[in-house]
Amino acid sequence: MSSKVEVKITHLIRNIIISDSELSFESEKLDNICETLANILNEFDNYVFQAVQEKHNYQSVLQKLEAAILASAVILDKYGCKSQNAIEVIKSSFQDLLYSFDESIDPTFFGRQQLLSTLENDLSRCQGIALLGIKKSGKTSVLLQLKLSMQKHPIIYIDLQPYGGSCYGTKLFNEILKQLQNLLNKQNSTYNGVMELFDINAPAKEISSQFVEKFCRLSQMLEENNYNIPVICLLDEIESIFPTEKDSVEKVEEFNAFFGALRQLSQSKHQLSLLVTGVYPYFNHRNNWTQPNVPTNPVFQFFKEIYVQPFSLQETRIMLAEMGQSMGIKFEPAILNTIYQESGGHPFVAGQIAVLLGTKAKTKDNNPLKLITYSSAEPYLKQILYYSDSLRNYFQQDIWEDLKKRNFNIAMTILSLLAYNDFLTELRIEEALLTQFNGESSTSDCESALLWLENAGLIKQHQSEQEITYSVQIQLLSKWIRLFDKGICSVVAN
C-alpha cells in the first residue's frame, strides 16, 4: 500500500471514530472497516495511477470514483456504522486522491456532461445560476466537479448550512476573502499576504461596500497571477439562510446586504459569477419581504434556474454496472431495468437498491465477478422498503418531511393522488385539490406545483393525442406513500 493511501486511511478512521460514538480504536468492527476500506482505496489508487499514465478516458475513471465511494458506504453499513459524516469523509478522501494525480481530469460523470458544459458557459459570462433538485439528487457532486473543471478561475465554495443564524453576512464576507487570499498565496509562493478581516459582530450592511473594494483588489491580484476572471462563487444550500416570514428584520437585512454586494460584483463590476443550490426556487421568486421597512430581495429573478435531472435508463445501467464491479458483483440486465423503474433514475435511490442486493442476494461465481441473478434478487426487489432502512428514512425525512416543513401541501397532495391513481390529467388533479382544500387552491397553484414536481423529477408527464397525464417518477416513492403516509387517502378514483 502506498504511503499516500496509508495517510488517507488514517484520516478516514480518525474522522469515522469522531462521528460514531459506538466505535473505538480497539473494536473488532473498526478493524474490519479499516481493512476493507484500505483494500478499496488501494485498488482505486492503483487504477487511477494506471489510467493517468495510459491516458485513459477519464469518464471511466470518474465512474470508478463514484463506484468506490458507494462500495465504501456498503462496508460502513455492513458493520453498523451509520454516520453520514463518515460517508462524506470517504467521498472527500477519494476525490482528493483522484485529483492529486492529474488536475486536468475531464469532469464528466454519469450523464452530467451536458449539464456541466452549460454551467461552465453560463458562469464564465457572469450568469447567476440556481442549481435546483431534491435532496441527494447530486447538486453538491456537481459543484465538486465544477471546482475541478473551472480551476483556471478562482473558485470559492461555501456550505451555507452552518450560517443559519440572524447575523451571518460578515462571517460570509470574511470567508470569501480568506478563500481568495489562500488562492493567491498558493498561486504565488513568493506572496504571503494576510487580508485584514472584518469584525464578525458588525452588521453586513455597514461593511458591504468595504467588502466589495477588498474583493476587487484581490480579484485584480489573482488575474495578475494568471487566474481567469470572473471569480466563481459556489454557495451550497441557500435556503439555510433565506429569510422566512417568521424571521427578524435583522436577518432580512443580512441577506439583502450579503447578496446585494455579490450582485454588485457580478452585474456592475463583472468580477464574480454566482451559483447557488437549493431545493425550491422561492429565493428567486420573492420580491417583497413581509418584514416592514426593508428593501426588496436583491436576487429576485436574478438566477437562471437549472434542475438536476434523474438519469436515463442507459446512464443508470452504466452507473450500476460500475458500482457492482467495484463491489465484485455483476447484475443480470433484468435487475438493472427493474432498479431503474423503481428508482425513476434517481442515482441515490438506484444506488441504495444496488447496495441492498449486494449485501442480501445470493451470488453465483462468474469469474472474475460474482453474478446476482434476477431470481435471487427478486424477493428483495419486491420488498425493498422492508429491507432498506436508508430508503425508508430518505422518503420520510428528505422528501416528505421536507415538503411538510415548507408547507408545500399541494405538492404532497398531488404525489398522494398519483400514488393511489397511476395516471391523472391536470384537470382531474385540479378538481381533487379543490375538494381537498375546500376550494382554496387555484389553477395557478396547481400548475406551479406540477411544474416543480416535474422539474425535480418526482413526477413525469405523458403526452398523447387526446390528453396530457401525470404519474409518479419514482415507483418506490408511490409504494412508500401507500404504506406509510397516514395523512391522505385515495381522493380520486380511476
C-alpha positions as CSV (number, residue, x, y, z in Angstrom):
1,M,0.0,0.0,0.0
2,S,1.3,3.5,-0.9
3,S,2.1,5.9,1.9
4,K,-0.5,8.2,0.4
5,V,-3.2,5.6,0.9
6,E,-2.0,4.9,4.4
7,V,-2.3,8.6,5.3
8,K,-5.8,8.7,3.8
9,I,-6.9,5.6,5.8
10,T,-5.6,7.2,9.0
11,H,-7.5,10.3,8.3
12,L,-10.6,8.3,7.4
13,I,-10.5,6.3,10.6
14,R,-9.9,9.3,12.9
15,N,-13.0,11.0,11.4
16,I,-15.2,7.9,11.4
17,I,-14.4,7.4,15.2
18,I,-15.2,11.1,15.9
19,S,-18.5,10.8,14.1
20,D,-19.7,7.4,15.6
21,S,-19.7,7.2,19.4
22,E,-20.1,3.4,19.3
23,L,-16.7,2.9,17.7
24,S,-13.3,2.8,19.4
25,F,-9.8,2.1,18.3
26,E,-10.0,-1.3,20.0
27,S,-13.2,-2.6,18.4
28,E,-13.2,-5.6,16.1
29,K,-15.8,-3.8,14.0
30,L,-13.3,-0.9,13.4
31,D,-10.6,-3.4,12.4
32,N,-12.8,-4.9,9.7
33,I,-13.8,-1.4,8.4
34,C,-10.1,-0.4,8.3
35,E,-9.0,-3.4,6.4
36,T,-11.8,-3.3,3.8
37,L,-11.6,0.4,3.2
38,A,-7.8,0.1,2.8
39,N,-8.3,-2.5,0.1
40,I,-10.9,-0.4,-1.8
41,L,-8.8,2.7,-1.5
42,N,-5.6,1.0,-2.6
43,E,-7.3,-0.6,-5.6
44,F,-8.6,2.7,-6.7
45,D,-5.2,4.3,-6.1
46,N,-3.6,1.8,-8.5
47,Y,-6.4,2.1,-11.1
48,V,-6.2,5.8,-11.3
49,F,-2.4,5.8,-11.5
50,Q,-2.5,3.4,-14.4
51,A,-5.3,5.3,-16.1
52,V,-3.4,8.6,-15.9
53,Q,-0.2,7.1,-17.2
54,E,-2.0,5.5,-20.1
55,K,-4.3,8.5,-20.8
56,H,-7.5,6.5,-20.4
57,N,-10.9,8.0,-21.0
58,Y,-11.4,10.0,-17.7
59,Q,-15.2,9.4,-17.7
60,S,-14.5,5.8,-16.8
61,V,-12.1,7.0,-14.0
62,L,-14.8,9.2,-12.5
63,Q,-17.3,6.3,-12.7
64,K,-14.8,4.2,-10.8
65,L,-14.6,7.1,-8.2
66,E,-18.4,7.0,-7.7
67,A,-18.4,3.2,-7.5
68,A,-15.6,3.1,-5.0
69,I,-17.5,5.6,-2.8
70,L,-20.7,3.6,-2.9
71,A,-18.8,0.4,-2.2
72,S,-17.2,2.0,0.9
73,A,-20.7,3.1,2.1
74,V,-21.8,-0.6,1.8
75,I,-18.9,-1.6,4.1
76,L,-19.8,1.0,6.7
77,D,-23.5,-0.1,6.6
78,K,-22.5,-3.8,6.9
79,Y,-20.5,-3.2,10.1
80,G,-23.2,-0.9,11.6
81,C,-21.5,2.5,11.1
82,K,-24.5,4.8,10.3
83,S,-22.6,8.1,10.4
84,Q,-23.4,10.4,7.5
85,N,-20.3,12.3,8.3
86,A,-18.2,9.2,7.7
87,I,-19.6,8.9,4.2
88,E,-18.8,12.5,3.5
89,V,-15.2,11.9,4.7
90,I,-14.9,8.9,2.4
91,K,-16.1,11.0,-0.6
92,S,-13.6,13.7,0.2
93,S,-10.8,11.3,0.5
94,F,-11.4,9.5,-2.8
95,Q,-11.9,12.8,-4.6
96,D,-8.7,14.3,-3.2
97,L,-6.8,11.1,-4.2
98,L,-8.1,11.3,-7.7
99,Y,-7.4,15.0,-8.2
100,S,-3.8,14.6,-6.8
101,F,-2.9,12.5,-9.8
102,D,-3.9,14.9,-12.5
103,E,-5.6,18.3,-12.1
104,S,-6.7,18.3,-15.7
105,I,-9.0,15.3,-15.4
106,D,-12.1,15.8,-17.5
107,P,-15.1,16.1,-15.1
108,T,-17.6,14.1,-17.0
109,F,-19.6,11.7,-14.8
110,F,-22.7,9.7,-15.1
111,G,-24.8,11.7,-17.6
112,R,-23.8,15.2,-16.3
113,Q,-21.5,16.2,-19.1
114,Q,-24.1,18.4,-20.8
115,L,-25.1,20.0,-17.5
116,L,-21.5,20.8,-16.6
117,S,-20.9,22.3,-20.1
118,T,-24.0,24.5,-19.7
119,L,-22.9,25.6,-16.2
120,E,-19.3,26.4,-17.3
121,N,-20.5,28.5,-20.2
122,D,-23.0,30.4,-18.1
123,L,-20.6,31.0,-15.2
124,S,-17.8,32.2,-17.5
125,R,-20.0,35.2,-18.5
126,C,-21.3,36.1,-15.1
127,Q,-24.7,34.5,-15.4
128,G,-26.2,33.8,-12.0
129,I,-27.3,30.2,-11.6
130,A,-29.7,28.4,-9.2
131,L,-28.9,24.7,-9.3
132,L,-32.1,23.0,-8.1
133,G,-33.1,19.5,-7.1
134,I,-34.4,17.3,-4.3
135,K,-32.0,16.3,-1.6
136,K,-29.4,13.7,-2.6
137,S,-30.1,14.4,-6.3
138,G,-26.4,15.2,-6.9
139,K,-26.2,19.0,-6.6
140,T,-23.1,19.0,-4.3
141,S,-21.4,16.5,-6.6
142,V,-21.9,18.8,-9.5
143,L,-20.3,21.7,-7.5
144,L,-17.3,19.5,-6.7
145,Q,-16.9,18.7,-10.4
146,L,-17.1,22.4,-11.3
147,K,-14.3,23.1,-8.8
148,L,-12.2,20.8,-10.9
149,S,-13.3,21.8,-14.4
150,M,-13.1,25.5,-13.8
151,Q,-9.9,25.6,-11.9
152,K,-8.4,28.2,-14.2
153,H,-10.8,30.6,-12.4
154,P,-10.5,31.4,-8.7
155,I,-13.2,29.2,-7.1
156,I,-14.9,29.8,-3.8
157,Y,-17.1,27.1,-2.2
158,I,-19.1,27.6,0.9
159,D,-21.7,25.3,2.5
160,L,-24.3,27.7,3.9
161,Q,-25.8,25.3,6.4
162,P,-23.7,26.5,9.4
163,Y,-24.7,30.1,8.8
164,G,-28.4,29.8,9.7
165,G,-28.4,32.4,12.5
166,S,-29.6,36.0,12.2
167,C,-26.1,37.5,12.0
168,Y,-24.1,35.8,9.3
169,G,-23.3,38.3,6.5
170,T,-20.0,39.5,7.8
171,K,-18.8,35.9,8.5
172,L,-19.5,35.0,4.9
173,F,-17.7,38.1,3.7
174,N,-14.7,37.1,5.7
175,E,-14.9,33.5,4.4
176,I,-14.9,34.7,0.8
177,L,-11.9,37.0,1.4
178,K,-10.0,34.2,3.2
179,Q,-10.5,31.8,0.4
180,L,-9.4,34.3,-2.2
181,Q,-6.3,35.2,-0.2
182,N,-5.4,31.5,0.2
183,L,-5.7,31.0,-3.6
184,L,-3.4,34.0,-4.2
185,N,-0.9,32.7,-1.7
186,K,-1.0,29.2,-3.3
187,Q,-0.6,30.6,-6.8
188,N,2.4,32.8,-6.0
189,S,4.8,31.2,-3.5
190,T,6.6,34.5,-3.0
191,Y,3.5,36.2,-1.8
192,N,2.3,35.5,1.7
193,G,-0.2,38.3,2.3
194,V,-2.8,38.3,5.1
195,M,-6.1,40.0,4.5
196,E,-7.4,42.1,7.4
197,L,-10.9,40.7,8.1
198,F,-14.0,42.4,9.4
199,D,-15.4,42.3,12.9
200,I,-17.9,39.4,12.8
201,N,-20.2,41.3,15.1
202,A,-20.6,44.2,12.6
203,P,-23.9,44.2,10.6
204,A,-23.2,43.2,7.0
205,K,-24.9,46.4,5.7
206,E,-22.3,48.5,7.4
207,I,-19.3,46.9,5.7
208,S,-20.7,45.7,2.4
209,S,-19.0,48.5,0.4
210,Q,-15.6,47.8,2.0
211,F,-16.1,44.1,1.2
212,V,-16.6,45.0,-2.5
213,E,-13.5,47.1,-2.5
214,K,-11.3,44.3,-0.9
215,F,-12.8,41.7,-3.2
216,C,-12.0,43.8,-6.3
217,R,-8.4,44.3,-5.2
218,L,-7.9,40.5,-4.6
219,S,-9.6,39.7,-7.9
220,Q,-7.2,42.0,-9.7
221,M,-4.2,40.4,-8.0
222,L,-5.4,37.0,-8.9
223,E,-5.8,38.0,-12.5
224,E,-2.2,39.3,-12.5
225,N,-1.2,35.9,-11.2
226,N,-2.7,34.0,-14.2
227,Y,-6.2,33.3,-13.0
228,N,-9.1,33.9,-15.3
229,I,-11.8,36.3,-14.1
230,P,-14.6,36.2,-13.0
231,V,-14.2,34.6,-9.6
232,I,-16.6,31.6,-9.4
233,C,-18.6,31.6,-6.1
234,L,-20.4,28.4,-5.3
235,L,-22.9,28.6,-2.4
236,D,-24.4,25.3,-1.3
237,E,-27.9,25.2,0.4
238,I,-29.0,28.9,0.0
239,E,-32.3,28.0,1.8
240,S,-30.3,27.7,5.0
241,I,-30.1,31.5,5.1
242,F,-33.1,32.6,3.1
243,P,-35.4,34.5,5.4
244,T,-38.9,33.2,6.2
245,E,-42.0,35.2,7.3
246,K,-41.2,34.5,10.9
247,D,-37.6,35.8,10.8
248,S,-36.4,39.1,12.2
249,V,-35.8,42.3,10.2
250,E,-32.2,41.9,11.1
251,K,-31.9,38.5,9.3
252,V,-33.6,40.0,6.2
253,E,-31.1,42.9,6.3
254,E,-28.2,40.5,6.5
255,F,-29.5,38.6,3.4
256,N,-30.0,41.8,1.5
257,A,-26.6,43.2,2.3
258,F,-24.7,40.0,1.6
259,F,-26.4,39.2,-1.7
260,G,-26.7,42.8,-2.7
261,A,-22.8,43.0,-2.6
262,L,-22.5,39.8,-4.6
263,R,-24.9,41.0,-7.2
264,Q,-23.0,44.3,-7.5
265,L,-19.8,42.3,-8.0
266,S,-21.5,40.3,-10.7
267,Q,-23.6,42.8,-12.6
268,S,-21.8,46.1,-12.1
269,K,-18.1,45.0,-11.6
270,H,-18.1,41.8,-13.7
271,Q,-15.7,40.3,-11.2
272,L,-17.9,37.4,-9.8
273,S,-20.1,34.7,-11.1
274,L,-22.6,33.2,-8.6
275,L,-24.1,29.7,-8.4
276,V,-26.3,28.7,-5.5
277,T,-28.0,25.4,-4.8
278,G,-31.4,24.7,-3.3
279,V,-34.5,22.5,-3.4
280,Y,-37.2,25.1,-4.1
281,P,-36.7,28.4,-6.1
282,Y,-38.6,30.6,-3.6
283,F,-35.5,32.8,-3.2
284,N,-35.6,33.6,-6.9
285,H,-39.4,34.3,-7.0
286,R,-40.0,36.5,-3.9
287,N,-39.6,40.2,-4.5
288,N,-41.1,41.9,-1.4
289,W,-40.5,40.8,2.2
290,T,-43.2,40.5,4.8
291,Q,-41.0,42.3,7.3
292,P,-41.6,46.0,7.4
293,N,-39.3,48.8,6.1
294,V,-36.7,46.7,4.4
295,P,-35.7,46.9,0.7
296,T,-36.8,44.3,-1.8
297,N,-35.0,41.0,-2.4
298,P,-31.7,41.7,-4.3
299,V,-31.7,38.3,-6.0
300,F,-35.3,38.5,-7.2
301,Q,-35.3,36.9,-10.7
302,F,-31.5,37.1,-10.7
303,F,-30.8,33.4,-11.2
304,K,-31.2,31.2,-14.2
305,E,-32.9,28.1,-12.8
306,I,-31.4,24.7,-13.8
307,Y,-32.6,21.4,-12.3
308,V,-30.5,18.3,-11.7
309,Q,-32.5,15.7,-13.6
310,P,-32.7,11.9,-13.0
311,F,-30.6,9.6,-15.1
312,S,-31.8,7.9,-18.2
313,L,-32.1,4.1,-18.3
314,Q,-28.7,3.8,-20.1
315,E,-27.0,6.1,-17.6
316,T,-28.5,4.2,-14.7
317,R,-27.3,0.9,-16.2
318,I,-23.8,2.2,-16.6
319,M,-23.7,3.6,-13.0
320,L,-24.9,0.3,-11.5
321,A,-22.6,-1.8,-13.6
322,E,-19.6,0.2,-12.4
323,M,-20.8,0.2,-8.9
324,G,-21.3,-3.6,-9.0
325,Q,-17.9,-4.1,-10.4
326,S,-16.3,-2.2,-7.5
327,M,-18.2,-4.5,-5.1
328,G,-17.1,-7.6,-7.0
329,I,-20.5,-8.4,-8.4
330,K,-22.4,-8.3,-11.6
331,F,-26.2,-7.8,-12.1
332,E,-28.3,-9.5,-14.7
333,P,-29.8,-7.0,-17.1
334,A,-33.3,-7.6,-15.9
335,I,-32.2,-6.4,-12.4
336,L,-30.8,-3.1,-13.8
337,N,-34.1,-2.5,-15.6
338,T,-36.1,-3.1,-12.5
339,I,-33.9,-0.8,-10.4
340,Y,-34.4,1.9,-13.0
341,Q,-38.2,1.5,-12.8
342,E,-38.2,1.5,-9.0
343,S,-35.8,4.5,-8.7
344,G,-37.0,6.6,-11.7
345,G,-33.4,7.1,-12.5
346,H,-32.6,8.9,-9.2
347,P,-29.0,7.9,-8.6
348,F,-29.2,7.8,-4.8
349,V,-32.3,5.6,-4.8
350,A,-30.8,3.3,-7.5
351,G,-27.6,3.1,-5.6
352,Q,-29.3,2.1,-2.4
353,I,-31.2,-0.6,-4.1
354,A,-28.0,-2.0,-5.6
355,V,-26.4,-1.8,-2.1
356,L,-29.3,-3.8,-0.7
357,L,-28.9,-6.5,-3.4
358,G,-25.2,-6.6,-3.0
359,T,-25.5,-7.4,0.7
360,K,-28.6,-9.6,0.7
361,A,-28.9,-11.5,-2.6
362,K,-27.1,-14.8,-3.2
363,T,-24.4,-14.8,-5.9
364,K,-23.1,-17.3,-8.4
365,D,-19.4,-17.5,-9.3
366,N,-19.0,-15.8,-12.6
367,N,-15.2,-15.1,-12.7
368,P,-13.9,-12.5,-12.2
369,L,-17.2,-11.1,-10.8
370,K,-19.9,-12.9,-8.8
371,L,-23.3,-12.9,-10.6
372,I,-26.5,-11.8,-9.0
373,T,-29.4,-13.4,-10.9
374,Y,-32.9,-11.9,-11.1
375,S,-34.3,-15.0,-9.3
376,S,-32.0,-14.4,-6.3
377,A,-32.7,-10.6,-6.3
378,E,-36.5,-10.8,-6.9
379,P,-37.5,-11.4,-3.2
380,Y,-35.7,-8.2,-2.2
381,L,-36.8,-6.2,-5.2
382,K,-40.4,-6.9,-4.3
383,Q,-39.9,-5.7,-0.7
384,I,-37.2,-3.0,-1.0
385,L,-38.8,-0.8,1.7
386,Y,-39.0,-3.7,4.1
387,Y,-35.3,-4.3,3.8
388,S,-33.8,-0.8,3.3
389,D,-33.8,1.5,6.3
390,S,-31.9,4.1,4.3
391,L,-34.6,4.4,1.6
392,R,-37.5,4.5,4.2
393,N,-35.7,7.3,6.0
394,Y,-34.9,9.1,2.7
395,F,-38.5,9.2,1.6
396,Q,-39.7,10.1,5.1
397,Q,-37.1,12.8,6.0
398,D,-35.6,14.1,2.8
399,I,-38.8,14.1,0.7
400,W,-42.0,14.0,2.8
401,E,-40.9,15.9,5.9
402,D,-39.1,18.4,3.8
403,L,-42.3,19.2,1.9
404,K,-44.2,19.4,5.2
405,K,-41.6,21.8,6.7
406,R,-42.1,24.1,3.8
407,N,-45.9,23.8,3.9
408,F,-45.9,22.6,0.3
409,N,-49.2,20.8,0.9
410,I,-50.4,21.0,-2.7
411,A,-47.3,19.1,-3.9
412,M,-47.8,16.5,-1.2
413,T,-51.4,16.0,-2.2
414,I,-50.5,15.6,-5.8
415,L,-48.0,13.0,-5.0
416,S,-50.5,11.1,-2.9
417,L,-53.2,11.3,-5.6
418,L,-50.8,9.9,-8.2
419,A,-49.6,7.2,-5.7
420,Y,-53.1,5.9,-5.5
421,N,-54.1,6.6,-9.1
422,D,-51.4,5.7,-11.7
423,F,-52.3,8.4,-14.3
424,L,-54.3,11.6,-13.9
425,T,-54.9,14.6,-16.1
426,E,-54.2,18.1,-14.8
427,L,-58.0,18.8,-14.8
428,R,-58.7,15.8,-12.5
429,I,-55.8,16.8,-10.2
430,E,-57.1,20.4,-10.0
431,E,-60.6,19.1,-9.2
432,A,-59.2,16.9,-6.4
433,L,-57.2,19.8,-5.0
434,L,-60.3,22.0,-4.9
435,T,-62.1,19.2,-2.9
436,Q,-59.1,18.6,-0.6
437,F,-58.5,22.3,0.2
438,N,-62.2,23.4,0.3
439,G,-61.9,25.5,-2.9
440,E,-58.9,27.5,-1.6
441,S,-56.4,26.2,-4.2
442,S,-56.2,27.9,-7.5
443,T,-55.3,26.8,-11.1
444,S,-52.0,28.6,-10.8
445,D,-51.2,26.9,-7.5
446,C,-51.8,23.5,-9.2
447,E,-49.7,24.5,-12.2
448,S,-46.8,25.7,-10.1
449,A,-46.8,22.6,-8.0
450,L,-46.9,20.3,-11.1
451,L,-44.1,22.3,-12.7
452,W,-41.8,22.0,-9.7
453,L,-42.6,18.3,-9.1
454,E,-41.8,17.6,-12.8
455,N,-38.6,19.6,-12.8
456,A,-37.5,18.0,-9.7
457,G,-38.0,14.5,-11.2
458,L,-40.7,13.4,-8.7
459,I,-43.5,13.2,-11.3
460,K,-43.4,12.8,-15.1
461,Q,-45.7,14.0,-17.9
462,H,-47.1,11.7,-20.6
463,Q,-48.4,13.2,-23.8
464,S,-50.8,11.6,-26.2
465,E,-53.1,12.9,-29.0
466,Q,-56.0,13.0,-26.7
467,E,-54.6,14.4,-23.4
468,I,-51.7,15.0,-21.1
469,T,-51.4,12.9,-17.9
470,Y,-49.1,12.7,-15.0
471,S,-47.6,9.8,-12.9
472,V,-45.0,9.4,-10.1
473,Q,-41.5,9.2,-11.5
474,I,-40.2,7.0,-8.6
475,Q,-42.3,3.9,-8.2
476,L,-40.8,3.2,-4.9
477,L,-42.0,6.6,-3.6
478,S,-45.5,5.6,-4.6
479,K,-45.2,2.4,-2.6
480,W,-43.8,4.3,0.4
481,I,-46.8,6.8,0.3
482,R,-49.3,3.9,0.2
483,L,-47.5,2.1,3.0
484,F,-46.5,4.8,5.4
485,D,-48.3,8.1,4.8
486,K,-51.4,8.4,7.0
487,G,-52.4,11.9,6.1
488,I,-54.1,11.5,2.7
489,C,-56.1,8.6,1.3
490,S,-57.3,7.9,-2.2
491,V,-59.2,11.1,-3.2
492,V,-59.6,10.3,-6.8
493,A,-60.8,7.0,-8.3
494,N,-59.5,5.7,-11.6
